[in-house]
Amino acid sequence: MSSLVVGHNLSLFGQDPVWLVIVKAVLIFVVLVLLTLFNIWFERRVVARMQHRIGPNVHGPFGLLQSLADGVKLALKEDIVPKAADKVVFLLAPVLAVIPAFVAWAVIPFGPEVKVPFTDTTTQLQLTDMPVAVLFVLAVASVGIYGIVLAGWSSGSTYSLLGGLRSSAQMISYEVAMGLAFVAVFLHAGSMSTSEIVEAQDNVWFAFSLIPSFVVYVISMVGETNRLPFDLPEAEGELVGGFHTEYSALKFAMFFLAEYVNMVTVSALATTLFLGGWRAPWPLSAINDGMFNEGWYPLLWFTAKVWMFMFLFIWLRGSLPRLRYDQFMKFGWKVLIPAALAFIVLIAAVRGFQLFTSWDLRTYLVPIAGVMLVIAIVSWFWPTRDEPETENAAAPFEPFAGGHPVPPRPGQTLPPSRRRQAREPVTVGAPTLTKGAEERLAAVRPAGRADDDPAPHEPARADSTEEDTRG
């Protein structure tokens, strides 16, 4: 375990001249916009490669200008506002979604202190920092949920409303697991400042010492950004387009921009909290007394780590199918959150032993880990008792009993649809007819005629043997 971070002074921030602060903010904005255009192209090329297709390759070298052409097309399209929409909120929702995605980058460290080119000014490769920087990122990210919820509510569409509700429940649920993953980092680093957390990973990255929290965060960040296999708010097979069904032109482009900037934001946060931030990977960090952790080199390592997470997003999209919504929420509340809580208790106990006792925990960690592994294996293979079926499960299920369609509970099955019932074969005399065909036959049959009566134009004949019929 690393000791509490000491020696890193937050007073280094806030000393830059005004012109340098403006330059930093503008550069962050421009880089994120350009990175979004490149991410879209990169995603389309990677997915095309996974699906044995070509992908964009016409506009510009290697098709790099395809995303710019799509952006210009969206900006020039007709902007349609639904008649039933709340126009003020409808216009405000994309802005609320896109602004927090950029603001979160104010506390992300890109590198150490560097010298500004062509000047004698030195500055931190970070816009600002604060003692609760990670909590600031969580607070800003939660504001973006309002943009999605208000977009679904103000559109005046059932599909948009359901997509907004799904997204709010999904993002809030997985923000809980994400926040619990951060708690282990806070306990381990002794700080909530992003720059101090990077300093605490001087020897070992937290992705190795806090593996359970790292796994929980990686899963949560995919759910937080509404990406496959967790893109339930935009499930086109169920909700057409989700919360942005009624949006077009530039407002739709703003939602698109917010999604891809959020992807880069959570990737940068994962790099900062778990992969050492801008620090070079081993063995590069050990070369010439850490020469690759000075100057502008750290910006290269930070960018490479962020791109590794971006490739993970794209890989998941091209590989995994979409989950059911109930499976997704059950996984968040019944698996991720309990696992994160259990690991926090373990980390807090270890930190307490380190700070308040003189015991050497390294002699006890291996036996404790062995006992926990045995308990996990036994609990996995322990036979479970079959629960008796309840009366509700045995009772016939009627999905429209309350006036609105509801899904079946465990043990219940949906009744066959009317269309399927119409296709079920029904034996009528010698031939086998479907119910629909039998009904049509009854409609054209003359009234008062029995099924076995001969047709009016056919003479009645006695039964004959098979040989007589053939002759």
SULZIUR-V812826 format. One record per run of one state. SS is the DSSP state (alpha for helix, beta for strand, coil for the rest). FROM is the first residue (numbers start at 1). LEN is the number of residues. If there is no record, write none. Layout:
((SS | FROM | LEN) (SS | FROM | LEN))
//
This chain:
((coil | 1 | 9) (alpha | 10 | 3) (coil | 13 | 5) (alpha | 18 | 33) (coil | 51 | 10) (alpha | 61 | 3) (coil | 64 | 2) (alpha | 66 | 11) (coil | 77 | 10) (alpha | 87 | 21) (coil | 108 | 3) (beta | 111 | 5) (coil | 116 | 6) (beta | 122 | 4) (coil | 126 | 7) (alpha | 133 | 22) (coil | 155 | 3) (alpha | 158 | 32) (coil | 190 | 4) (alpha | 194 | 7) (coil | 201 | 5) (alpha | 206 | 4) (coil | 210 | 1) (alpha | 211 | 14) (coil | 225 | 7) (alpha | 232 | 3) (coil | 235 | 1) (alpha | 236 | 4) (coil | 240 | 2) (alpha | 242 | 3) (coil | 245 | 4) (alpha | 249 | 26) (coil | 275 | 9) (alpha | 284 | 6) (coil | 290 | 1) (alpha | 291 | 3) (coil | 294 | 3) (alpha | 297 | 23) (coil | 320 | 5) (alpha | 325 | 32) (coil | 357 | 5) (alpha | 362 | 20) (coil | 382 | 9) (alpha | 391 | 4) (coil | 395 | 23) (alpha | 418 | 6) (coil | 424 | 1) (beta | 425 | 3) (coil | 428 | 4) (beta | 432 | 3) (alpha | 435 | 10) (coil | 445 | 21) (alpha | 466 | 5) (coil | 471 | 1))
//
